[in-house]
């Protein structure tokens, strides 16, 4: 199977390799975060879940959900994998939201398609107990 072409970032990387303020971030984009605080891994893939109005604002952070290689079978998880730019089947954990400075979002990994974005919205509503 041919590898999925990766969209190049629409900006020049800031010093340190992350996304500079004012760059276009979109909900559903996956990025690698190097040395996330509180995580035992050297890097972790996360998906941007902030609402578009927040991402377009002057806030220097983005709310993200981590991607783990193991699934727990919860309704607040979204299955993802190679179609989204990952190496293997994984899951977005919407119960573990974290705010990251844009500069920590370093390597672009991929983007969720429309079906996965709908699943992400549903999983966020379940995780946050919002009807």
LUMLOZA-484248 format. One line per field, with one value per residue: z, y, x of N, C-alpha, C in turn; residue in one letter. Coordinates in steps of 0.001 Angstrom, whole numbers, plus 500000, padded with zeros to 6 digits. Last residue first. Layout:
LUMLOZA-484248
n.z <- (Z; ...)
n.y <- (Y; ...)
n.x <- (X; ...)
ca.z <- (Z; ...)
ca.y <- (Y; ...)
ca.x <- (X; ...)
c.z <- (Z; ...)
c.y <- (Y; ...)
c.x <- (X; ...)
resn <- (a; ...)
END
This chain:
LUMLOZA-484248
n.z <- (526875; 528271; 529569; 528531; 527123; 525330; 523814; 522773; 521125; 519216; 518070; 517029; 515084; 513376; 512643; 511280; 509038; 507919; 509196; 510944; 509773; 510896; 512042; 512476; 515321; 517663; 519947; 521524; 520708; 521848; 524990; 525682; 527921; 527676; 528540; 528756; 527557; 524961; 523436; 520422; 519761; 517061; 514792; 513688; 512855; 511490; 509602; 509442; 508541; 510734; 513228; 515817; 517693; 520475; 523600; 525150; 525470; 525815; 525240; 525552; 523516; 523061; 522141; 522361; 522131; 524046; 522965; 523677; 523225; 522898; 523529; 523325; 522048; 520156; 518036; 516604; 518571; 519510; 517273; 516996; 520088; 520461; 519844; 518171; 519436; 519823; 520528; 522449; 523606; 525688; 528322; 530681; 531400; 532669; 529675; 526763; 524844; 521982; 520297; 517031; 516009; 513980; 513776; 514937; 514382; 513267; 513133; 511525; 513606; 515806; 517202; 515630; 516589; 517014; 516855; 518003; 516392; 514290; 510886; 508749; 507653; 507223; 506909; 504237; 504521; 503203; 501512; 502680; 500769; 499094; 500000)
n.y <- (516605; 515746; 514413; 514332; 511925; 512440; 514530; 513199; 511315; 513047; 514176; 511807; 511091; 513255; 512699; 510285; 511297; 513186; 512318; 513794; 513914; 513714; 514778; 517251; 517766; 519657; 521494; 523386; 525824; 525946; 524306; 522250; 520760; 517644; 515032; 512240; 511187; 510585; 509135; 507501; 504562; 502501; 500596; 502293; 504722; 507275; 508526; 507634; 505079; 503749; 504963; 504999; 505108; 506999; 506827; 506738; 504185; 501962; 500137; 500738; 500120; 501296; 503483; 506716; 510126; 512759; 515795; 519325; 522746; 525031; 528418; 531100; 533014; 534629; 532383; 530131; 528256; 529109; 528594; 525724; 524081; 521504; 519164; 517587; 514698; 513509; 511261; 511857; 511006; 509600; 508679; 509314; 512530; 514939; 516773; 515318; 515180; 516421; 515480; 515328; 515714; 515744; 517604; 518148; 521590; 523181; 526145; 528404; 530634; 532260; 531170; 528223; 524952; 523935; 524079; 525825; 528548; 527362; 526475; 528212; 526715; 524572; 521439; 519273; 516315; 513296; 510621; 507328; 504857; 502182; 498835)
n.x <- (475645; 478655; 480789; 483276; 483188; 481057; 482110; 484346; 483080; 481909; 484223; 485382; 483535; 483929; 486575; 486221; 484861; 486728; 490049; 492730; 496088; 499539; 501908; 504337; 506286; 505418; 504105; 505241; 504241; 501721; 501538; 498694; 496505; 494832; 492575; 491660; 489466; 490047; 492552; 492712; 494600; 495913; 497788; 500816; 501894; 499675; 498115; 495571; 495870; 497120; 494813; 492266; 489310; 488720; 486946; 484739; 483967; 486792; 488768; 491361; 494206; 497519; 498854; 497308; 497342; 495735; 494314; 494685; 494377; 497027; 498168; 498128; 495462; 494344; 492378; 491980; 491531; 489050; 487469; 487656; 488470; 490958; 492199; 494795; 496284; 499668; 502233; 505093; 508375; 509430; 507089; 505909; 504639; 504942; 505370; 506717; 508997; 507359; 504557; 503346; 499930; 497068; 494068; 491620; 491488; 494472; 496395; 498279; 500131; 500074; 503133; 504591; 505140; 508611; 511419; 513108; 511745; 509038; 508709; 506587; 503521; 501798; 503550; 502511; 500778; 501947; 500403; 500614; 502312; 500639; 500845)
ca.z <- (525986; 527673; 530016; 529324; 528144; 526328; 524547; 523671; 522257; 520051; 518718; 518055; 516216; 513986; 513351; 512559; 509878; 508411; 508140; 510981; 510040; 509995; 511804; 511943; 514045; 516741; 518887; 521826; 520410; 520421; 524234; 525313; 527178; 528180; 527797; 529247; 529006; 525210; 524742; 521019; 520179; 518332; 515378; 513997; 512464; 512580; 509623; 510007; 507687; 509568; 512798; 514728; 517042; 519024; 522783; 525044; 524458; 526342; 524879; 526732; 523657; 523615; 521280; 522985; 521370; 523694; 523564; 522903; 524012; 522226; 523809; 522877; 523052; 520536; 518975; 515834; 517749; 520399; 517767; 516018; 519131; 520743; 520053; 518577; 518437; 520355; 519501; 522421; 522767; 525173; 526980; 530754; 530578; 533304; 531133; 527425; 526296; 522559; 521359; 518034; 516121; 514908; 513311; 514240; 515163; 513028; 513707; 511454; 512578; 514590; 517398; 516150; 515829; 517203; 516018; 518850; 517036; 515197; 512285; 509081; 508324; 506490; 507762; 504930; 504245; 504371; 501472; 502563; 501981; 499077; 500000)
ca.y <- (516110; 516836; 514244; 515515; 512122; 511362; 514735; 514348; 510845; 512179; 515033; 512591; 510183; 513059; 513954; 510266; 510265; 513596; 512544; 512947; 514599; 513455; 513344; 516949; 517068; 519724; 520638; 521989; 525524; 525628; 525484; 522351; 521984; 518439; 516257; 512725; 511402; 511877; 509057; 508835; 505177; 503209; 500874; 501124; 503488; 506559; 508835; 508970; 506011; 504178; 504089; 505612; 504262; 506962; 506624; 508041; 504958; 502958; 499790; 500246; 500581; 500305; 502300; 505575; 508904; 511880; 514487; 518118; 521599; 524240; 526987; 530443; 532068; 534928; 533484; 531363; 528115; 529153; 529967; 526628; 524582; 522854; 519110; 518887; 515265; 514068; 511843; 511339; 511777; 510735; 508542; 508554; 511319; 513948; 516701; 515884; 515287; 515891; 516369; 514693; 516192; 514986; 517382; 516877; 520457; 522757; 524815; 527756; 529600; 532792; 531816; 529581; 525823; 523880; 523133; 524721; 528033; 528324; 526068; 527862; 527762; 525818; 522490; 520033; 517736; 514152; 511839; 508496; 505663; 503386; 500000)
ca.x <- (474581; 477887; 479406; 482960; 484221; 480947; 480845; 484532; 483894; 481067; 483209; 486079; 483750; 482611; 486259; 486952; 484236; 485400; 489068; 491546; 494828; 498425; 501770; 503010; 506185; 506548; 503575; 505553; 505637; 501836; 501944; 500103; 496800; 495948; 492864; 492948; 489362; 489410; 491898; 492726; 493342; 496011; 496479; 499997; 502568; 500348; 499541; 495752; 495123; 497899; 495894; 493024; 490309; 488526; 488137; 485400; 483240; 485864; 487402; 490679; 492830; 496606; 498839; 497983; 497122; 496849; 494069; 494957; 493943; 496000; 498061; 499353; 495946; 495730; 492581; 492150; 492729; 490220; 487572; 488280; 487488; 490443; 490753; 494271; 495382; 498422; 501377; 503727; 507466; 510203; 507659; 507146; 504552; 504094; 505495; 505540; 509147; 508604; 505031; 504191; 501304; 497905; 495439; 491772; 491002; 493094; 496197; 496967; 500074; 499504; 501850; 504629; 504263; 507169; 510708; 512705; 512946; 509667; 508815; 507965; 504287; 501578; 503001; 503554; 500630; 501784; 501215; 499757; 502178; 501472; 500000)
c.z <- (524828; 526713; 529560; 529857; 529074; 527463; 525636; 524469; 523258; 521299; 519664; 518798; 517359; 515199; 514032; 513346; 511250; 509337; 508746; 509823; 510064; 510414; 510774; 511601; 513666; 515401; 517744; 520768; 520708; 520047; 522766; 524686; 526936; 527306; 528487; 528452; 529583; 526696; 525106; 522325; 520748; 518689; 516783; 514620; 512670; 512079; 510723; 510139; 508165; 508648; 511594; 514345; 515878; 518423; 521304; 524283; 524289; 525212; 525404; 526457; 524911; 523792; 521805; 522072; 522021; 522888; 523124; 523695; 523130; 523138; 522947; 523095; 522495; 521628; 519261; 516731; 516932; 519577; 518701; 516511; 518206; 519684; 520380; 518681; 518992; 519194; 520181; 521279; 522762; 524254; 526577; 529399; 530619; 532523; 531687; 528939; 526974; 524059; 521969; 519010; 517163; 514835; 514403; 513672; 514311; 513940; 513451; 512017; 512639; 513459; 516062; 516366; 516427; 516345; 516152; 518100; 518031; 515743; 513094; 510552; 508442; 507082; 506982; 505804; 504953; 503950; 502674; 502503; 501693; 500325; 500000)
c.y <- (517008; 516231; 515421; 515496; 513278; 511614; 513671; 514622; 511970; 511717; 514211; 513495; 510904; 512141; 513858; 511560; 510222; 512577; 512891; 513318; 513577; 514227; 513059; 515466; 516794; 519053; 520672; 521035; 524099; 525238; 525079; 523703; 522046; 519663; 517053; 513976; 512048; 512163; 510426; 508720; 506565; 503765; 501446; 501561; 502258; 505261; 508147; 509346; 507453; 505162; 504635; 504672; 505024; 506139; 506628; 507941; 506352; 503705; 500766; 499862; 499974; 500921; 501213; 504365; 507810; 510669; 513561; 516873; 520366; 523070; 526344; 528933; 531306; 533991; 533703; 532564; 529373; 529112; 530124; 528070; 525598; 523255; 520472; 518783; 516565; 514573; 512306; 512024; 511090; 511606; 509783; 508404; 510620; 512649; 515699; 515717; 515904; 516173; 515706; 515771; 515372; 515504; 516658; 516632; 519200; 521592; 524460; 526339; 528911; 531774; 532354; 530125; 527221; 524868; 523118; 523738; 526973; 527717; 527154; 527513; 527303; 526987; 523795; 521100; 518469; 515598; 512712; 509747; 506902; 504207; 501236)
c.x <- (474390; 476860; 478539; 481519; 483886; 481942; 480674; 483265; 484145; 481828; 482324; 485095; 484456; 482729; 484903; 486723; 484903; 484731; 487717; 490629; 493699; 497196; 500686; 502966; 504731; 506261; 504578; 505027; 506030; 503262; 502122; 500382; 498306; 496123; 493963; 493352; 490624; 489196; 491337; 491954; 493602; 494650; 496648; 498680; 501693; 500971; 500324; 497232; 495261; 497165; 496623; 494160; 490944; 489657; 487759; 486729; 483819; 485163; 486364; 489238; 492225; 495228; 497914; 497869; 497960; 496404; 495199; 494567; 494067; 495658; 496978; 499315; 497141; 496260; 494066; 492450; 493017; 491508; 488778; 488439; 488155; 489426; 490144; 492751; 494817; 497583; 500099; 502999; 506107; 509359; 508443; 507825; 505906; 503962; 504495; 505651; 507914; 508638; 506258; 504655; 502035; 499333; 496224; 493156; 491139; 492739; 494746; 497034; 498715; 499443; 501374; 503224; 504296; 506409; 509206; 511813; 512510; 510946; 509520; 508019; 505719; 502353; 502872; 502925; 501752; 501728; 500909; 500628; 501351; 501244; 500896)
resn <- (x; x; x; x; x; x; x; x; x; x; x; x; x; x; x; x; x; x; x; x; x; x; x; x; x; x; x; x; x; x; x; x; x; x; x; x; x; x; x; x; x; x; x; x; x; x; x; x; x; x; x; x; x; x; x; x; x; x; x; x; x; x; x; x; x; x; x; x; x; x; x; x; x; x; x; x; x; x; x; x; x; x; x; x; x; x; x; x; x; x; x; x; x; x; x; x; x; x; x; x; x; x; x; x; x; x; x; x; x; x; x; x; x; x; x; x; x; x; x; x; x; x; x; x; x; x; x; x; x; x; x)
END
